[in-house]
Amino acid sequence: MESALEEIEFLALSENRVAVLDLLSAGRHTRRELADETGASQATLGRILGDFEDRSWVRHDGSEYVATATGRLVAEGFTDLQEILETEGRLRDIVDYLPTHAMDFDLRRLSDATITVPTATRPNAPLSRLLEFVRDGDEIRTFSHTFNGQALQVVSDRVTGGDQRFRGVFGRNAIEALAEESELRDRLEALLTAEDAEIRVREEGVPIAIMIVDDLVYLLLRDEDGILRASVDTDDDAVRAWAEDSLDHYWRTATPLAVEDLTD
């Protein structure tokens, strides 16, 4: 009996084997149908089906083939492994910046996420992508250790104009940094007095930077020096549920911020 690693190698070395097992796991197929779907020759299919029957992964029923229970198990597991490796490949260059200690969801939920990184011609690409959606969003919810001045400007204009709702929790340092600059302070004061805005401050700080724009979740990834290295955005339900639960936690453990607090 071959080892598990040998069986993985057996499948991985042939795209046709993977395709045939997937097809038969989904339902019955004749050899001609398998040939049409995969483009494999009848000789190749004969070898593949024979190898699968030897392993009891498929069975022959009349003119059709179908996966056995163990064949479906192998197909499902191999698909999971492929998805994991594909996701890992996409996240490899940004994994050092991901707040994995606080991300209570399966990383595979980021398999279809959009990852934006700075480039030589677009050094502000991560922030620019976020701002594009913030400018059109109806509702902005965020918890973060920082409040970017450009984001504050967009949110302030939209909320005070009656076009957006805003709810945010920030670390004390983020608020103090804004209050030190007169223009940003004025923007923050305008936001605080707006009917559709609520801001709270968390004395313990907020270790990550998340913004929920309507149904989209944005993770803003910074290095240890505070430099923005990437943004990750997704509309995945599980990621959004995690972000909303995290926001509720930070909201409950924070205190409301008022205009007069900026003069303290």
N, C-alpha and C positions, 0 to 999 in steps of 0.2 A: 504493500500500500504506500502510495506516495505521500510525502509530508504536505502540510498545508501550504508551505512556501512554494513547493514544487507545483502544486495545483494552481496557485495564483500565477506563477510564471507560465504555466501551460495556457491559461486563458489570456494573460496579458500579451503574449507574443503573437497573438493573432486577432486582428480586428474582426475577422469573419466569425471566429468562435464566439466572441463577445456578442456580436450582432445576432447570430443564430440563437444563442441561449436566451437573449432578451426577447426575441420574437416568439419563441416557443413558450416562454414564461407568460407571455400575454395571451396566448391562445394557440389553437391547432393550425398547422400549416403543412401543405404538401411540399415536396422537394422543389417543384417548379415555382411555387410561391416564394419559397426561401431564396431561390436563385434570382427571381425578379426583384426581391427586396434588397438583397445583399450584393448582387452582381458577381457572386462566386460561381465557379464552374460546377457542373454536376460531380466531377471527380473530387473537387475540394469538399463539396458538401457531403459526399459519401464518406470521406475520411473523418470529417467533423462529427457527423451523426454517429458513425461507428465508435469514435472515441467517447462521445457522450453516453451512448448506450452501455459501453463497457463500465462507465462510472455510475450508471443508473441515474443519470441526470435527465434523460429523455426516454420516452418509450414510443414504439411504433404501433400505430393503431390503424390497420387497413392501409390506406394510401397517405395517411397523415401522421405527423409527429407532434408530440406535445411534451412539455416539461413535467417531470415528476415533482413531488413535494420538495425533495432535496435539491432538485435542479432549480426550482424557483427560489429556494433559500440561497443557493450559491449566486444566482443572478442578482438577487436583491442585495446581498452583501457586497458583491463586486461593484455594483452601481454605487452603493454608499461609499466605498473606498475611492472610486473615481471622483465622486463629488467632493469628498474631503480633500483629495490631492489638488483638484482644480481650484477649490477655495483657498487652500494653503498657498498655492502659487500666486493667486491674486493678492493675498495679504502679506506675502513674504517681505516685501520692501517696506511695509509700514507697521509690522507687528511690534517693533520696539516702541511705537508711540500709542498703540492701542491700550485703553484703560481696562485691560482684561480682568483686573481685580474687582472691577465694579460691574462688569458686563455679565449679567445673569441670564444669558441665552446661548444657545448653540451657535458657534461661529459659522456653521453652515448656513445660517439664516442670512449671512452677508454674501452668499454666492452670487447674487444678482445685483449687489449694491454697486453704485457708481463711485469710483475712487478717483479723486482729483488731487494731483500733486503739482507743486510749483515747477515751472520750466524756465529755461533761460529767457524766453520771449514773453512768458506770462508768469512772473514770480508770485503774483497775487491770485493765481488761478483758483485755489481752494476758497478763498474769501469771496472772490467775484462770483463763483457759482452759487454760493449761499445767498448773496445779496440779490441775485436775479430772482430767486424764489421769494425772498423776504419782501421785495417790492410788490409782488402780486398776491401775497398771502393774506387771507382774511383773519387768521388767528395765529399768533406767535406765542409759543410757550418755551421757556428756556430755564436751564439751571447751569451755572457756569462760574468759573473762577475769574473770568474776565468779561468785559463788555466792550467790544471793539467800537471805536469812535464812528466808523462808517455805518456799522449796523445800528448804532444808537441814532444817528441822523436819519436813516431811512425809517426806522420804527417810529421815532418821534414825529416825523412829518406825516406818516400814514395814520397814526393813532389820533393825533390832534386834529387831523382833517376828517376824522370820523370814518376812515376806511379800513381800520384794523383794530383787533383786540390784542392786548399784550398782558402776559403774566410771566414774571421772572423771579428767580431766586439767584442771588449773587453772594460771593464772599465779600467780607468787609473791605478787603484790599481793592477789589474791583471798583467799588463805589467811591472809595477815597481817591483812587487814581483819576476818576472822572471829575470829581469835585475840585481837583487841583487846577484844572484848565477851565477858564471862564466860559468858552464857547460850549464845551461839552457839559459843563455844569448847567448852563442855561437849557440845553437840550434835555438833560435829565430832569430838571425842575418842570419843564413843560410836560414831560411824560408823566411825572408824578401827579400833576394836577388834572390830567385828562381823565374823563369819566370811564373810559374803557381800558385803563391800565392799572395793574397792581404789581408792586415790586416789594420783595422781602429780602432781608439781609441775614445771612447765616454767619454767626461769629466764628464757628468752627471752620468756616471756609467750605468751598465746593471743589472736590478734587478733579472733576471732569467738566468738559464743555459740551453740552448737548442743546440743540435747538430743534423744536418740533414746529414745522411750518405746515399748518393744516394737517394732512395725514403723512407728511414726509418727516423722517427723522434724520438729523444731521449730527454727525460726530466730528468735532473739530479737534484735530490731533496736533499737539505741540510737543516739542522736545523739552528736556530738562531746563533749557535756557528760555523757554517761553516762545520759541520761534514756531510759527505755524508750518507744519510739515505736510499735512494732507487733510482732506475732508472726505468723509464717507457718508453717502446719503442713500436711504432705502425707504420703501413703503411697506416693508415686510411687517405683517401683523404682530409677530412675536417680538420683534425689535421695538415696535411702537408700544406694545403693552409694557415691556420692560422700561422704556423711557418715561411713560406716563406714571408707572408705579414709583420710579425713582424721583420724579418731579414731586409727587405727592409726599414722599418721605422728606425731601429737603424743604418743601413748603411748610410742613407741620413743625419742623425743627428750626424755623426761621422767624424773624420778627418783621412786622410791616415797616417800610421805610416812608418817611414823610419829608416834605420840603425842609421843614425846620431842623431835621436831623443833619442836613448838609452843612449847617452852620456850627455844629458842635465841634 
